[in-house]
Amino acid sequence: MSTDQRMPEAPANSDAVPEGTPDAAENLCRRCGGTGKLEGGLCPECDGSGIVLTPVGGAG
């Protein structure tokens, strides 16, 4: 018997930080390439905005 167990996909934006993080800036979402769309729906990593916040200069 074979079971189809897939590893969860790692976030493409592993360096994303929460809103309000000091020294963070907007960056294009790597998962959707900044379009906000993925596989016919909204990108789950940027919630359809195409933008994520990332640390600047080692902040975070």
Biopython code that builds the backbone (N, CA, C, O; Angstrom):
import numpy as np
from Bio.PDB.StructureBuilder import StructureBuilder

atoms = [
    (1, "MET", "N", (0.826, -1.185, 0.000)),
    (1, "MET", "CA", (0.000, 0.000, 0.000)),
    (1, "MET", "C", (0.866, 1.241, 0.000)),
    (1, "MET", "O", (1.870, 1.326, 0.707)),
    (2, "SER", "N", (0.463, 2.179, -0.790)),
    (2, "SER", "CA", (1.222, 3.421, -0.897)),
    (2, "SER", "C", (0.375, 4.583, -0.397)),
    (2, "SER", "O", (-0.799, 4.705, -0.748)),
    (3, "THR", "N", (0.961, 5.410, 0.401)),
    (3, "THR", "CA", (0.255, 6.605, 0.852)),
    (3, "THR", "C", (0.948, 7.815, 0.274)),
    (3, "THR", "O", (2.176, 7.875, 0.216)),
    (4, "ASP", "N", (0.162, 8.771, -0.149)),
    (4, "ASP", "CA", (0.714, 9.982, -0.752)),
    (4, "ASP", "C", (0.862, 11.046, 0.327)),
    (4, "ASP", "O", (-0.021, 11.880, 0.529)),
    (5, "GLN", "N", (1.999, 10.997, 1.015)),
    (5, "GLN", "CA", (2.253, 11.975, 2.065)),
    (5, "GLN", "C", (3.263, 12.971, 1.547)),
    (5, "GLN", "O", (4.420, 12.629, 1.302)),
    (6, "ARG", "N", (2.825, 14.195, 1.382)),
    (6, "ARG", "CA", (3.715, 15.243, 0.881)),
    (6, "ARG", "C", (4.180, 16.116, 2.026)),
    (6, "ARG", "O", (3.451, 16.393, 2.978)),
    (7, "MET", "N", (5.413, 16.532, 1.894)),
    (7, "MET", "CA", (5.951, 17.458, 2.879)),
    (7, "MET", "C", (5.286, 18.818, 2.666)),
    (7, "MET", "O", (5.075, 19.225, 1.524)),
    (8, "PRO", "N", (4.959, 19.516, 3.731)),
    (8, "PRO", "CA", (4.395, 20.848, 3.556)),
    (8, "PRO", "C", (5.383, 21.749, 2.817)),
    (8, "PRO", "O", (6.592, 21.690, 3.042)),
    (9, "GLU", "N", (4.846, 22.573, 1.940)),
    (9, "GLU", "CA", (5.713, 23.466, 1.168)),
    (9, "GLU", "C", (6.266, 24.567, 2.065)),
    (9, "GLU", "O", (5.525, 25.222, 2.797)),
    (10, "ALA", "N", (7.561, 24.756, 1.995)),
    (10, "ALA", "CA", (8.204, 25.805, 2.780)),
    (10, "ALA", "C", (7.806, 27.161, 2.219)),
    (10, "ALA", "O", (7.663, 27.310, 1.005)),
    (11, "PRO", "N", (7.628, 28.139, 3.074)),
    (11, "PRO", "CA", (7.286, 29.466, 2.569)),
    (11, "PRO", "C", (8.386, 30.014, 1.676)),
    (11, "PRO", "O", (9.571, 29.885, 1.981)),
    (12, "ALA", "N", (7.985, 30.624, 0.578)),
    (12, "ALA", "CA", (8.958, 31.215, -0.341)),
    (12, "ALA", "C", (9.550, 32.487, 0.248)),
    (12, "ALA", "O", (10.647, 32.902, -0.126)),
    (13, "ASN", "N", (8.825, 33.099, 1.163)),
    (13, "ASN", "CA", (9.260, 34.349, 1.791)),
    (13, "ASN", "C", (9.664, 34.075, 3.233)),
    (13, "ASN", "O", (9.082, 34.632, 4.164)),
    (14, "SER", "N", (10.650, 33.225, 3.411)),
    (14, "SER", "CA", (11.034, 32.811, 4.755)),
    (14, "SER", "C", (11.564, 33.953, 5.614)),
    (14, "SER", "O", (11.630, 33.829, 6.837)),
    (15, "ASP", "N", (11.942, 35.065, 4.984)),
    (15, "ASP", "CA", (12.445, 36.210, 5.744)),
    (15, "ASP", "C", (11.370, 37.259, 6.002)),
    (15, "ASP", "O", (11.681, 38.339, 6.503)),
    (16, "ALA", "N", (10.113, 36.970, 5.671)),
    (16, "ALA", "CA", (9.034, 37.931, 5.907)),
    (16, "ALA", "C", (8.882, 38.200, 7.405)),
    (16, "ALA", "O", (9.057, 37.301, 8.227)),
    (17, "VAL", "N", (8.558, 39.436, 7.744)),
    (17, "VAL", "CA", (8.380, 39.834, 9.138)),
    (17, "VAL", "C", (6.997, 40.464, 9.305)),
    (17, "VAL", "O", (6.419, 40.927, 8.322)),
    (18, "PRO", "N", (6.457, 40.493, 10.516)),
    (18, "PRO", "CA", (5.141, 41.076, 10.747)),
    (18, "PRO", "C", (5.122, 42.594, 10.523)),
    (18, "PRO", "O", (6.138, 43.274, 10.662)),
    (19, "GLU", "N", (3.958, 43.091, 10.180)),
    (19, "GLU", "CA", (3.780, 44.535, 10.026)),
    (19, "GLU", "C", (4.139, 45.227, 11.333)),
    (19, "GLU", "O", (3.822, 44.724, 12.411)),
    (20, "GLY", "N", (4.788, 46.357, 11.244)),
    (20, "GLY", "CA", (5.194, 47.104, 12.427)),
    (20, "GLY", "C", (6.604, 46.780, 12.895)),
    (20, "GLY", "O", (7.102, 47.395, 13.837)),
    (21, "THR", "N", (7.255, 45.813, 12.241)),
    (21, "THR", "CA", (8.631, 45.474, 12.604)),
    (21, "THR", "C", (9.552, 46.632, 12.232)),
    (21, "THR", "O", (9.548, 47.072, 11.083)),
    (22, "PRO", "N", (10.341, 47.134, 13.182)),
    (22, "PRO", "CA", (11.257, 48.231, 12.855)),
    (22, "PRO", "C", (12.252, 47.823, 11.764)),
    (22, "PRO", "O", (12.662, 46.665, 11.686)),
    (23, "ASP", "N", (12.622, 48.766, 10.946)),
    (23, "ASP", "CA", (13.610, 48.570, 9.883)),
    (23, "ASP", "C", (13.198, 47.481, 8.886)),
    (23, "ASP", "O", (14.039, 46.717, 8.413)),
    (24, "ALA", "N", (11.904, 47.414, 8.572)),
    (24, "ALA", "CA", (11.408, 46.493, 7.550)),
    (24, "ALA", "C", (10.854, 47.319, 6.394)),
    (24, "ALA", "O", (10.405, 48.450, 6.581)),
    (25, "ALA", "N", (10.891, 46.741, 5.206)),
    (25, "ALA", "CA", (10.397, 47.443, 4.023)),
    (25, "ALA", "C", (9.647, 46.467, 3.122)),
    (25, "ALA", "O", (9.785, 45.251, 3.249)),
    (26, "GLU", "N", (8.850, 47.024, 2.209)),
    (26, "GLU", "CA", (8.098, 46.202, 1.272)),
    (26, "GLU", "C", (9.029, 45.572, 0.244)),
    (26, "GLU", "O", (9.996, 46.186, -0.209)),
    (27, "ASN", "N", (8.713, 44.337, -0.109)),
    (27, "ASN", "CA", (9.466, 43.602, -1.102)),
    (27, "ASN", "C", (8.473, 42.760, -1.894)),
    (27, "ASN", "O", (7.405, 42.424, -1.382)),
    (28, "LEU", "N", (8.809, 42.415, -3.133)),
    (28, "LEU", "CA", (7.920, 41.574, -3.923)),
    (28, "LEU", "C", (7.839, 40.178, -3.325)),
    (28, "LEU", "O", (8.841, 39.628, -2.868)),
    (29, "CYS", "N", (6.659, 39.620, -3.330)),
    (29, "CYS", "CA", (6.460, 38.256, -2.861)),
    (29, "CYS", "C", (7.156, 37.303, -3.824)),
    (29, "CYS", "O", (6.937, 37.358, -5.034)),
    (30, "ARG", "N", (7.985, 36.440, -3.284)),
    (30, "ARG", "CA", (8.735, 35.496, -4.125)),
    (30, "ARG", "C", (7.845, 34.356, -4.627)),
    (30, "ARG", "O", (8.101, 33.783, -5.686)),
    (31, "ARG", "N", (6.823, 34.038, -3.877)),
    (31, "ARG", "CA", (5.984, 32.900, -4.264)),
    (31, "ARG", "C", (5.153, 33.200, -5.510)),
    (31, "ARG", "O", (5.032, 32.345, -6.388)),
    (32, "CYS", "N", (4.582, 34.398, -5.600)),
    (32, "CYS", "CA", (3.739, 34.734, -6.750)),
    (32, "CYS", "C", (4.429, 35.694, -7.706)),
    (32, "CYS", "O", (3.857, 36.066, -8.731)),
    (33, "GLY", "N", (5.648, 36.097, -7.384)),
    (33, "GLY", "CA", (6.383, 37.010, -8.249)),
    (33, "GLY", "C", (5.830, 38.424, -8.248)),
    (33, "GLY", "O", (6.102, 39.200, -9.164)),
    (34, "GLY", "N", (5.057, 38.763, -7.225)),
    (34, "GLY", "CA", (4.512, 40.113, -7.110)),
    (34, "GLY", "C", (3.158, 40.294, -7.770)),
    (34, "GLY", "O", (2.624, 41.403, -7.782)),
    (35, "THR", "N", (2.591, 39.225, -8.321)),
    (35, "THR", "CA", (1.284, 39.352, -8.978)),
    (35, "THR", "C", (0.131, 39.288, -7.992)),
    (35, "THR", "O", (-0.946, 39.818, -8.266)),
    (36, "GLY", "N", (0.339, 38.650, -6.853)),
    (36, "GLY", "CA", (-0.736, 38.474, -5.881)),
    (36, "GLY", "C", (-1.619, 37.280, -6.198)),
    (36, "GLY", "O", (-2.535, 36.967, -5.437)),
    (37, "LYS", "N", (-1.356, 36.609, -7.313)),
    (37, "LYS", "CA", (-2.187, 35.478, -7.732)),
    (37, "LYS", "C", (-1.345, 34.215, -7.841)),
    (37, "LYS", "O", (-0.172, 34.256, -8.213)),
    (38, "LEU", "N", (-1.966, 33.106, -7.511)),
    (38, "LEU", "CA", (-1.275, 31.826, -7.572)),
    (38, "LEU", "C", (-2.298, 30.734, -7.852)),
    (38, "LEU", "O", (-3.269, 30.589, -7.110)),
    (39, "GLU", "N", (-2.092, 29.980, -8.899)),
    (39, "GLU", "CA", (-2.956, 28.855, -9.253)),
    (39, "GLU", "C", (-4.428, 29.245, -9.289)),
    (39, "GLU", "O", (-5.275, 28.525, -8.758)),
    (40, "GLY", "N", (-4.732, 30.355, -9.896)),
    (40, "GLY", "CA", (-6.119, 30.777, -10.069)),
    (40, "GLY", "C", (-6.761, 31.430, -8.858)),
    (40, "GLY", "O", (-7.952, 31.740, -8.890)),
    (41, "GLY", "N", (-6.015, 31.644, -7.806)),
    (41, "GLY", "CA", (-6.557, 32.281, -6.607)),
    (41, "GLY", "C", (-5.564, 33.268, -6.043)),
    (41, "GLY", "O", (-4.547, 33.571, -6.667)),
    (42, "LEU", "N", (-5.866, 33.771, -4.853)),
    (42, "LEU", "CA", (-4.962, 34.709, -4.194)),
    (42, "LEU", "C", (-3.778, 33.965, -3.606)),
    (42, "LEU", "O", (-3.917, 32.853, -3.096)),
    (43, "CYS", "N", (-2.629, 34.581, -3.681)),
    (43, "CYS", "CA", (-1.426, 33.998, -3.097)),
    (43, "CYS", "C", (-1.588, 33.949, -1.579)),
    (43, "CYS", "O", (-1.912, 34.964, -0.963)),
    (44, "PRO", "N", (-1.365, 32.774, -0.962)),
    (44, "PRO", "CA", (-1.543, 32.666, 0.484)),
    (44, "PRO", "C", (-0.447, 33.343, 1.303)),
    (44, "PRO", "O", (-0.646, 33.617, 2.486)),
    (45, "GLU", "N", (0.697, 33.614, 0.698)),
    (45, "GLU", "CA", (1.790, 34.221, 1.462)),
    (45, "GLU", "C", (1.671, 35.734, 1.568)),
    (45, "GLU", "O", (2.066, 36.318, 2.577)),
    (46, "CYS", "N", (1.126, 36.379, 0.526)),
    (46, "CYS", "CA", (1.008, 37.845, 0.568)),
    (46, "CYS", "C", (-0.452, 38.286, 0.626)),
    (46, "CYS", "O", (-0.742, 39.480, 0.558)),
    (47, "ASP", "N", (-1.361, 37.342, 0.751)),
    (47, "ASP", "CA", (-2.802, 37.607, 0.792)),
    (47, "ASP", "C", (-3.280, 38.398, -0.415)),
    (47, "ASP", "O", (-4.202, 39.207, -0.312)),
    (48, "GLY", "N", (-2.645, 38.161, -1.567)),
    (48, "GLY", "CA", (-3.081, 38.791, -2.803)),
    (48, "GLY", "C", (-2.539, 40.176, -3.069)),
    (48, "GLY", "O", (-2.903, 40.800, -4.066)),
    (49, "SER", "N", (-1.674, 40.671, -2.197)),
    (49, "SER", "CA", (-1.126, 42.018, -2.391)),
    (49, "SER", "C", (0.091, 42.028, -3.308)),
    (49, "SER", "O", (0.392, 43.044, -3.935)),
    (50, "GLY", "N", (0.793, 40.893, -3.388)),
    (50, "GLY", "CA", (2.023, 40.823, -4.161)),
    (50, "GLY", "C", (3.221, 41.378, -3.419)),
    (50, "GLY", "O", (4.326, 41.428, -3.960)),
    (51, "ILE", "N", (3.007, 41.796, -2.177)),
    (51, "ILE", "CA", (4.064, 42.443, -1.385)),
    (51, "ILE", "C", (4.161, 41.795, -0.009)),
    (51, "ILE", "O", (3.145, 41.472, 0.607)),
    (52, "VAL", "N", (5.379, 41.608, 0.465)),
    (52, "VAL", "CA", (5.638, 41.155, 1.830)),
    (52, "VAL", "C", (6.639, 42.105, 2.477)),
    (52, "VAL", "O", (7.397, 42.788, 1.788)),
    (53, "LEU", "N", (6.633, 42.141, 3.781)),
    (53, "LEU", "CA", (7.611, 42.954, 4.521)),
    (53, "LEU", "C", (8.817, 42.103, 4.850)),
    (53, "LEU", "O", (8.676, 40.980, 5.335)),
    (54, "THR", "N", (9.995, 42.623, 4.593)),
    (54, "THR", "CA", (11.230, 41.916, 4.899)),
    (54, "THR", "C", (12.193, 42.844, 5.630)),
    (54, "THR", "O", (12.117, 44.062, 5.468)),
    (55, "PRO", "N", (13.096, 42.286, 6.431)),
    (55, "PRO", "CA", (14.069, 43.110, 7.149)),
    (55, "PRO", "C", (15.033, 43.791, 6.195)),
    (55, "PRO", "O", (15.357, 43.268, 5.129)),
    (56, "VAL", "N", (15.477, 44.952, 6.596)),
    (56, "VAL", "CA", (16.451, 45.713, 5.803)),
    (56, "VAL", "C", (17.761, 45.765, 6.590)),
    (56, "VAL", "O", (17.759, 46.127, 7.767)),
    (57, "GLY", "N", (18.848, 45.415, 5.969)),
    (57, "GLY", "CA", (20.155, 45.516, 6.600)),
    (57, "GLY", "C", (20.332, 44.646, 7.819)),
    (57, "GLY", "O", (21.008, 45.044, 8.768)),
    (58, "GLY", "N", (19.737, 43.458, 7.816)),
    (58, "GLY", "CA", (19.911, 42.529, 8.927)),
    (58, "GLY", "C", (18.977, 42.776, 10.082)),
    (58, "GLY", "O", (19.131, 42.154, 11.133)),
    (59, "ALA", "N", (18.005, 43.669, 9.926)),
    (59, "ALA", "CA", (17.024, 43.910, 11.004)),
    (59, "ALA", "C", (16.107, 42.708, 11.122)),
    (59, "ALA", "O", (16.049, 41.871, 10.221)),
    (60, "GLY", "N", (15.403, 42.627, 12.209)),
    (60, "GLY", "CA", (14.394, 41.585, 12.364)),
    (60, "GLY", "C", (14.837, 40.597, 13.324)),
    (60, "GLY", "O", (14.120, 39.634, 13.593)),
]
sb = StructureBuilder()
sb.init_structure("model")
sb.init_model(0)
sb.init_chain("A")
sb.init_seg("    ")
for serial, (resi, resn, name, xyz) in enumerate(atoms, 1):
    if name == "N":
        sb.init_residue(resn, " ", resi, " ")
    sb.init_atom(name, np.array(xyz, "f"), 0.0, 1.0, " ", f" {name:<3s}", serial, name[0])
structure = sb.get_structure()
